[in-house]
């Protein structure tokens, strides 16, 4: 999976330890995730800068966001088989549908950086991740911002559209947010997530599915 033999295995063990699992909650992969996210962003930025020498800053920023976004990282982690290695509370069914595996992948990148340095980490990201699991050309042509897609649809069809938080609860010390999509003042779809931004994207995606299968499903004004 790594393409090399680790020196300090303890870093990698922590990278695969979700906060829901350890008895001591101070020992988990969140700090490594923070570090790995920053390292990943720098590596991808350099990669895109060299790959697209004539593209403007906004284009590069958007493409980088598509690569490092939670959904992309989580899908990549699952394809790698990282979901079979992450230690987490299996009784918490909601965790399987969250982005903990993508977060663990970022933590793994942080572990590689601490263990082997920047150049080895750069090689790992580009050779073991980007080259194997990412289709950059496909990402270029994919609009992954469901909110923007939905707003474009609403403007085109003359509908008023708002996103509103409709529920907030705590499950096992974690906050779960529910955001609703309101079309012409009536709720059209909803989505949940560990923050309002993610919940809004899920709600927008659900609304787009309904529109795709039911073109006239939106409430009339």
N, C-alpha and C positions, 0 to 999 in steps of 0.2 A: 504493500500500500504506500509506503513512504519512498521506496527506491534507495534506501540506505539503512544502515544499522544504527539505532540511537545510541548515544553515549550515556545520557542520564535518563533512565527509564522513568524515574519518579515524575518528571515533567509530564510525560505522556499519560501516566496513570491519572494525574489530576485533571488533565485536559478532557478525559473521558468520564469525569465524575460530576454529574448534575447535582445541583443544590438540594434536590428532593431526596437524594439517596443517603448522604453521609449523616452520621450521628452528630458530628461537629459541623454545623452549617458554615463555619468559617473556612472549611476545606472543601472547595468546589472549583469549577472551571471558569467562573465568571471573570476573575482577574486576567486569566490567560486569554479569554474571549476578547476582552478589551484590548489587550496587546495585539492579538492576532488580527483583529479588525483593522487596526491602524497599519500594520505591516502589509496586510493584503491590499488595502487601498493604495498604498505607495507602489507596490509591485504592479498592480493592474494599471495604475496611472502611467507608469513608465512604459509598460507594454503597449498601451494604446497610443501614447505619444509617438512611439517609434513606428508602430504599425500604420498609423494614419497621419503622415507628415503634413498634409494639406488641409486637414479638418480643423474647424474652429473649436474654441474652448467649450462652448455649450454642447456641441455634438459629443465631444469626448467625455464630458461630465455625465451626460445622459446615458451613454453606453456603459460607462463605469458603474453607474447606479444599477443598471440592469444586471450586471455581472455579480455585484456584491450584495444585491438585495436578498432578503431573508428567504424568499421562495426558491431562488436560484441556488443558494448555498445549501438549503435543506434537501432539495432534489439531488444535488451533487453528492451530498453526504450519504444519502440512502443508496444511490447507485454504487458508491464505493463500498457499501457494506458497513459503514460506520454506525448505523443504527443497531447493529448486532453487538457492538462493543461498548456503547455508551451505557453507563450504570445510572439508572434512575428509578424512581418509585413506580413500579409496574402497575400498582393498584390505582394510580391516578390516570384514568383513561384519557383525560384531556391532554396529557403530555404527548401522547403518540401523534396527536393531530396538530401539535404546535411546531415550533421551529428549533427544538432543542438539539436536533442532530446537526443542523446547519451551524448553530451556535458552537457545538462541540468541534466542528470542523475549523471554525475560526480559532477556537482554543488550541486545537492541534497545531495550527500554523504558528501560534504564539509559542507553543512548546518547542517546535522545530527551531524557531528563531533563538530561543534561550539556549538550546542544546548545541546548535551547529552554526549559528550566525546568519547574517543576511544573505550571503551568496547561495548557501545551500537552501535556505528558505525560498529564495527567488527561483531556484531551479526546481524545487519541489512544486511550487505553485504553478509554474509555467509548463513543466514537463508531465507532472503526475495529475494535475487538475485541469488546467486550461486546455492543453492539447488533447487530453483523453475524453473529458466530459463536457466540454463547452463547444457549441456551434456558434461562433461569433457572428457569422453571416446571418443566421436565423435570428439571433438576438437583435441585430441591427433593424430588422424589418418587423419586429414584434413590439407592439405597444402594451407594456405591462402595467401601465397606470390605469386601473379600471375606473377610478374616479374621473379622470380626464375624459375617458371614452364616454362615460355616462353623461357628463356635463355637455359634451359635444352633441350627443344624441338629444338631450333635453333642449338645447338651444336651437338645434335644427328643426325640431318638431314643435317648438313653442310651448314647452312645458316648464313650469317652475320646479326647481329641484333643490332640496336641502338635505343635509346630513345632521342628524340629531342623536345625542346619547339618550338611550331609552332605559338602560339598566346598568347597574354596577354592583357586583357582589364579590365576596372573598371566599375562595376555595383553597384550603390548606395553605393559608398565609399569602396566596397569590390573588391579585385582583383580576376579575374577568369583566370586560366591558362589552356591552351590546350597543351597537349603533344602528339606527334605522335610516333607510332612504325614503324620503317623503316626496312624492310626485303630486304636484297640485294640491298640497296640503294633506294628502292621505298616505299612510305608510304603504310602501310598495315591496320592500324587502328588508332584511336585517342580517347582521353578521356579528360574530363575537371574536374577541382577541384579547391578548394580554395588555394591549394599550389601545387607545381610541383610534389611532392612525391605522393599525392593522385591522381593527374591527370595521372601520369605514371601507377599507379596500375589499374586505370579504363581502360586505353588504352590497357594494357597487358591483362586484363580480356576480353575485346572485341576481341582482337586478338585470344585468346584461344577459344572463342566461334566460330569464323570463322574456325579455324583449326579443331575443333570438328565436325563441320557440313560439312566442305569442306576440306578433308585431303590434297588435292593438290592445295589449294587456294593461298599458298604463291608464290610470283613471282619467276620465275625460274632465276637462275644465268645466 
